[in-house]
């Protein structure tokens, strides 16, 4: 039978990889109107359905159902954060297997995730949705400082703040209550802050069985929590690795994750692993590329093959069991020194010539507006590097970023005289 995959969202290059993975496979897309311009190989899709961003689930379902009646879909998939809830709703309505609406809702709503983890005995971290600064003060009175204040639903570290003193609570509440990346204010969440190094855990699931693929050490800005860099594999003891594996597998069970790639961010402190958040998608920040360098597992390839019905978990485990030369892979990001318009970038050749560097990439073009570091979207460039050790890879990536020079034009009205 010919496979016909309904892709919810743009999917970047993955729809074309799906078609190549199983010759004869057809893809259709349903996405927001503003995502149509992001579609690659547009005319290779069987059809494209564009929907208003504020259309209710019922409209998405009705449009998908009409296309399904004409040319039935055999599978449904989505590959990014946005509209995973639409995918779950459509899948349920059409009888196509995907993440359940409950699982997606718990993962998108950070407070719902915390409640589920507490009720399952998985993680006791205190949290609460707070309607105003007074409620925020009440939470702090009960659970103490430091705390994390952030949007209930969000991405890219936008609106996140670690608060260590009462005087900063009001500003943190205002920041978390804003609108980010076109998403409306979803409410403000406060939760206990766990001290310790942070890690990202890439895992893959099949038939509710989970396999951790890579643990990546991450480095974040202490004020904004925006990621500045990552290195894989993280330097952990065997006992720490086992702790993290067990914790993440229990977490995925508690949230009802049954298949696919997941990206889980944790703190590993004196109380053991504690989740920051998790996602039913591959990690961003080129983390799948770091994981591939370190382990040989192609997470994107596994997602593609699983989407067309292949079993991939045994193959992942076989690759992880192979003897491989020790190799560490790192990435480091640069942010603009001031807000304004980026006019010129220098030092690219010097950055690319640093020993061990494999890639230097600009994330914005000259002529674009840039801002100080407020979210992942604020970053303007990155460098990737390989090394025999994590430290060696990180040093090379940071040295390459240090070679870059950014010229930013600042409007006269924005210049403050001292």
N, C-alpha and C positions, 0 to 999 in steps of 0.2 A: 504494500500500500504506500502511495506517495505521501510523505509527510507535508503538512501545511501548518507552519508555526505562526501564531499571532504574537507579534512583539509589541509590548506596551512600552512606549517611550522610544527614544531615538536608537539606543543600543550601540552607538558608535560603530565600530567595525564588526561587531559580533554577528549581526544578521548575515553579512556576506560570508563570514566564516562558517555559519550554520549551513548555508547553501553549499559551500565547498565540502563540508564534512560528510555529507550524505548526498551524493549527486541525485538530482531530481527533486530535492526538497524545495518547497516554495515558502516564501515569507510574505506576510502582510503586516502592516504597522497601524496601530492606533495610538495617536499621541496628541499633545497640545498643539494648537495652531502655531505657537512660536517655536516649536521643536521641528517643524517641517524643514526649515532651512538648515538644520543640523544633520538631516538624514544623508547618509552616504549611499552612492549607487541607487539613487532614488527610483529610476525606471526599472531596476531589477526586481522590485517588489511586485507581487501580484496586485496589491492595492494599498493605498494609503488613506486612512481615515483621520481627519483633523478635527479636534474638538476644542471648544472654548475651555480655558483653564478653570473657569468657575462653574462648568456644567456639573450637575449632580451625577452621582453614580448611575442613576437610572438611565440617563442619556447615554453614557458610555456603554452600558450594558445593552441598551436597545440598538445602538449602531453596530456593536459587535455581533449581536444576535442576528441582525438583518444580513450582514456579510456571511455569517456562519450558515444561514439558511441557503444562501446561493452557492457557497463553496466552503464546505465544512472545514473547520480547523481541527487538527489532530492534537496539537500541543499549544501551550501558551507560555510565554516567558517575559521577564523584564530584567534589566541588568543594572539599573541605577536606583538611587534612593527615591527619586520623584515618581509618584503615581504607582508605587508598589501596592497601595491600597486599592487602586482601580483594577490592577491585575488580579488581585485576590477576589474582588467582587465579580469581575467578568468570568474568571475561572469557575467560581462557585455556580454562577448562573448557567454557564454552558456545559458544566460537568467535565471541565478540563483540570487536570491535576496541577496544583501550584501551592504556594504557601497559604495556609488558612487565613481568613480575615482576622481571627483572634490573634494569631502569631504576629502578623504584620502590625496590628494595632498595638500590641504590647511592646514591640520593638520601636515603633515610631514615637509612642507616648512614653517618655522616660519615667514618669511617675507610675504608670501602669506596670512597667517592667519592674520597678522597685517593689511595688505591692505584691506582684506575683512571686518574686524571689523571696520576699519575707514570708509570705504565706506557705511557700514550699519548703521553708527551712534552709534555703540555698545561700542566702546572703542577708544579714540583718541590718544593713546600712539604713539609717533613718532618713526619711525624705518627706516633703510635703509641698503641695501647691499652695502658694501664698498670694492672697488677693491684694495686699498692700504692705507697706514697710512695717507697720505695727505687727502684722502677722509674722513677718520675717524676724523681727526682734523677739517675738514669743518663741519661735523655733530655736533661735540661738540661746535663749534663756533655758530651754529644756535640754539642748544637746551640745551647746558650747560652740566655740570657735576653734579652728577655722571651719568654714563651710564653703560649699560651691553654690553659686547662684547662676541659673541658666534658663534658657527657654525650655518649655515642656517638650516642644518638638523643634528640632533644628539640625543644622549640619555645619561642617567646616569650622567648628569652634566659635561661631559667631554668637556674641552676646554672653559668653561664658566668663565668669570672674571668680577667683578664689578670694574670699574675704577673711582677713585675719584680725580686723578690729571693728568695733561697733560703728565708728564714724564712717566707714566705707559702705555700710549696708544700703543706704538710700541710693547712692550712685549705682551700685551693682543691680538693685531692683529696676532702676530706670533703664539701664543698659539691656538687661535680659528681657524687658517688656517691649522692646522695639520690634520692628519688622525687618527681616533679613532675607536677601535673595528672593524677593517677591513673595515670601511667605508671610501671612498675616500674624499678628501677635497671638501666640498659642497659649499664653499664660506663663507664669514664672514658677520655677521649681527650685527649691533649696534642698540640699542634701549634705550629709556629713562628708567632710573631706578626709581622705586617707593619705597619710604621708608615705612616700616611697617612690622608687623608680617606676616609670610607666612603660608598658609593653603593648604591642599589638599582636594578636594571635590570629593567624590565618588557618582556617579549618575547612574541611569538605565533608559533606554528609550525603548519605545514600541509604534509603529505606530506614531512616531514623538512627543509623549508625554513623558515628562521627570519627574523624581522623584529623588531629592537629598536623598541619603541614610545616608551619614555620612560626617561630616566636621572634619578633622584631623589637629591639630596644628603640624607644622613641624619646626625643628631646623636644620639650615645649617651652615657649616663652613663659616665664613665671608669672607675668601680669595678665596676659590675654589667653593663655593656654593654647595658642596656635602652634602647631607642630613646626619646628625648625629643621628637624632632621631625623633620620632613621638609619639603623644598621641591622643587618641580618647575617648570620644568626646572632641572637642575643647571647651574651656571655653569662650563662647560668650553670649552676651545678646540676648534676643528674637528679638530685632530690628536688631541686626547685623546678626543673622541667617537668618532672612527674606530677608535682603539685599543680602546676599550671594546666597540664593536659587534663587531669582529673576534674579540676574546677570548671574548665571551659566545656567539657563534655556534659557535665551535670547542668550547667547553665543552659546549653542548647536543648537538653531534654526538658528542662523546666519551662522553656518558652515554646516548646512544641515544634522545633525546627526538624524537618524530615529530610531535606535534600539541599544540595547546592553549596556554593561557597559562602562562608561567613567571615566577618571581620570584627573581632572583639577587642576592645581596649580595656586594659586592666592596670591596677596598681599592685605591686608586689611588696608589701610592707611587713611589719612585725606580726600582723594577724593573718598572714598568708595572702593569697590573691583576693582582690576585690574588684568587681567590674565597674568600669566607668560607663560604658555603653557598648551595645553590640548592633550589628547590621547584617541583614540577609543579602549580602552582595560581597564582591571582592573589595579589598581595601583600595583607597586612593593613594595619592602621593608616590606612584610608581612602586608601591610595596609588592604587588605581584611580580614585578621584574626583579626586585631584590630577592624575593623568595625563590624565584627560578634560578638566579645565580647561585644561591646558597644550597639549594636542595635538588635542583633538576626537575622539579614539578612545575608544569605549565598550568597554572590555575585557570587561565582564560580558556585554554584548550580543553580542559576538563569540563568547564561550564558548557562549552559548545557541544561537546560529545554527549554529555548528559542530557542536554536539551533535545537532541534527536533520538534519545532512548537508549544510549549505550550505558553499560555498567562501567564505572571508572574507579571505584574505590580500591579494588584489588591491584589495579595498575599503579595507583598513587602509592600504595604501601610497598609495592615492588621497587619503585624508584627510590623511595626513602630508605629502603634496606640496602641499596647498592653502596659499595665502597666508593667514596669520592674524595678527591684531594680537598683539604680544608680551604675554603674560600669565603671571604666575607664581602658583603656588598653594602655600600652606604649611599645615602643621598643627603644633600644639604641645600637649604633654600635661602634666597636673598629677598629682602624687603627694601622698598625705597626709603631713603633717609628722611624725606619730607613728603607731604601731599602736594600734588601739582600735576603737571603734564610731563611725561617722560620724553625728552628730546633726543637723547643719544645714549648708547651703551658702548663702553669701551672695554678692552681687555679680554675679549672673547677668545682670541687666538692663544693668549698666554694661559687662560684658564684651561683650554682644551689640551694644552701641551704639558700640564702637570702630570707627573708620573702616576699611573694607576687610574687616571680619569677616563671614563668610557663615554660620557655624554655631558654636554653643557647645553641647556635649553632655556631660551627666553619664554616667559609665560605671557608677556605683554609686548606689543610692538611700540616703537617710538611713535609719538603722537597720541598715545593713550593716556587717560587719566590714571594716576596712581595715588595710593593712600598709604599712611603709616600702617603698621601691623595691627589689624583689628580682627581679621579672619583669614582663612586659608586663601581666599580670593585676593588678599592684599599682597601676596608674594609675587615677585616679578621675575624670578629666574631660579634655576636649580642646577646642581652638578651631581653626577653619579660617579662612583669610583669603586674599584676592587682592591682588596688587600689580603695579605696572609692572616691578618688579625683584624678584629673590629676597630681597634684604635688606628691601625694603619689606613684602613679604608675611610674612616671618618676624617682623619687628618688631611688626606688627599682631597676629599670632597670639599672640606671647609677651605683649604688653600685655594682651590679653583674658584670658589665663590668670592674669596677675598681678592682675586685678581680683577673682578668686574668693577667697572666704574659707571655710575649712573648720573646723568645730568638731568635735572628736573627743573622745569620752569615754574616758578611760584608767582601767582598774581600779586601785584603790589598791595592789594587790600588784605592779603593774607600774611604780609610781613609785619611783625610786631617790633617796634623800635624798643631798644633797651637803654 
